[in-house]
Amino acid sequence: MTEEKFTTPEEDKMIEDAFSEVLEGYLNSNHRKKVEIIKRAFDFAKDAHKGIRRRSGEPYIMHPIAVAKIANQEIGLGSTSICAALLHDVVEDTDYTVEDIEQHFGKKIAQLVAGLTKISGGIFGAQASAQAENFRKLLLTMSDDIRVVLIKMADRLHNMRTLGSMASNKQYKIAGETLYIYAPLAHRLGLFSIKTELEDLSFKYEHPEAYKRISEQIELSERKRNNEYEDFAAPIRRILDEMGLKYTMKARVKSVYSIWNKMETKHIPFEEVYDLYAVRIIFDCDDHTKENAICWQIYGAINELYRFHPERTRNWLGKPKANGYQALHMTAMGPDGNWVEVQIRSHRMDEIAEKGFAAHWKYKIGESDEESELNAWLRTIKDILDNPEPNAIDFLDTLKLNLFASEIVVFTPKGELITLPNNATVLDVAFELHSKIGYHCIAGKVNHKLVPLSQKLRSGDQVEVLTSQSQTPKEEWMEFLITAKAKTQLRSALRKMRQPSITKGKEIFEQFLKQHDISDSNEVITKLQGIYQVNNRDELYLQLGREEIVLSDNIVKSLKKQSDSKGLLSKILRLPLSVVPKSKEKEDTEVHVEIPTNINKKETYHLHYDENGANFRLADCCSPLPGDNVLGFIEDNGEVVVHSVDCPRALALKASFGSRLLSTSWDTINGKFPAHIHIEGIDRFGILQELIQTISTHMSINIRSLHIVAEKEVFRCDLTVLLDDSDVVSKLCAQVKRLDGVRQATRIY
């Protein structure tokens, strides 16, 4: 932000017009009309932010006004939240205190502003521990007053809508943490429209070319899609009119992000995404008790018109989702031969689906089942906060497990309901009941049948947990635990059990280094991790303490060299084997890796690789190629690691270490890089020979591995090839698709 001494008359009018829109929306809502306090909050905030401008150049007060408008008109909050939204940056950015806010506007508004101030500046700070701590603060505020998080969601949505004025590395950071934390949180709170927009905006800044391409394809297919919708909808309208219902019917097009997600997951082009839209029927009903019956009447009427898919009926009427979502879904075969999802809901259900729990206050349902479910989820979060992960990314990953999870409902022997993520096991139920039950669980009974701890559960199962005091927590349990709560409690127990061995191992390690005059450094640890195949320092100590490994004298020379050379060799060894200069493709080639220093994170970092060395390292998790949309991440030692923008690991890094991100571009790259290709098609005699001939002989591409399996009439092939850049991948896939019988050829990561 920069200081200015005045606003122009045009800007003053813009500010007043924007605030008038907030008031107009509020007056049209069902909330009690407390206009006077809202006007006072606006005047107070406008005066407090006087002379301050946003990075985009507009007066800063426009941001609180926009947040207040979103909080009221898009989430459904009332006057208290509107005032808090208008004042949410006053304590953070000016000399006013929370006490000043309380004196002028009362205790409740002051509490909301205080809660927002605690989590200001985004979830994450500069250091990992601070990031995890700030996220804990965000989640803890949910149990005090969920409106804090809802206003924060409005704040993040407006920041995403105005992200274009930020530097590219800031865009990556903010988009990354939005997709990683805020979008799943919006989903879990039932804010469907906000969740969708946050995903789309994040995708727009992370994959601008893909976003533009898919948006154009959606626009080009609009006429065809509208014609298909009208053919499908016309008979349904006639029958609903005959039933005498008041309703609206519309086609809801999939979001750009969800289309791209499906294309990536299914490895299909845009043209093969057949469920581009869903039909939504929203009917009016003044009597809440009759809504479910009307949903089923509409369902029956459509079933008489079209053939429906029996396995794709989803009933969330009697038992809504944990985020409050209520509807009846069916999938019908349209006149064009494609399946169309139909969503049936009342006006009340629709508003709750779009605005989440805030809509419940409007309908004054009170302590409903949905709100009870949310409170149960908040209690789960608090359980996790009691035993937080020591590593910030592990902590965030553990929480994220439950944010987007689909739910199942199981019963205890006493008939109590437990909501769990899909694929949850008997052991998850044990930890859900109590940590001690989880630690001592030996088996379970599902529907009165004895089953192992790893047994996956289905909705409606009755689950009894069997325990024994002789049972102790096992590391292998982590492989089949699903819930974040259970994983956190198990990790906590395992840490306590392993600590004596870790302490002993650390003493052995330090004594060994001292005995051989070797300095303790990250390079030495990295070398030992490679030798003994362990993931981190604690695991090394653990195995030393348990005497599972022994530090022998024959590694002393290697470690001393490692310590003296500051780890340069380890960095070279971590480069992909295929990345060698073209002019020196020999086993004894020595590659020099430049370790960047004094990197200007505000400028684009140019990636180069030639016979003199590289100024980056490719991430093993996603194996990007020159030409891919990538970002750079600065490690502790100053080395730049390159990830694909959509790499899951990069997503976590963006959310947790945004200050270390670099906007990157490819310069001169002279090397061969591994790419993984998946091919599917109709099996026939000679197909393998033609594949190899096309790739190796005609395109002169080196195949490093090939695995092909034929099952009945279909074959699937996975191969790894060495290529110059991502353009060659596209050419290879296009060439392979021309072969008779090949239906799909796509790069996988």
Summary of the structure (lengths in Angstrom):
residues: 749
radius of gyration: 29.1
end to end distance: 40.3
largest distance: 90.8
contacts: 2388
relative contact order: 0.06
helix: 52%
strand: 17%
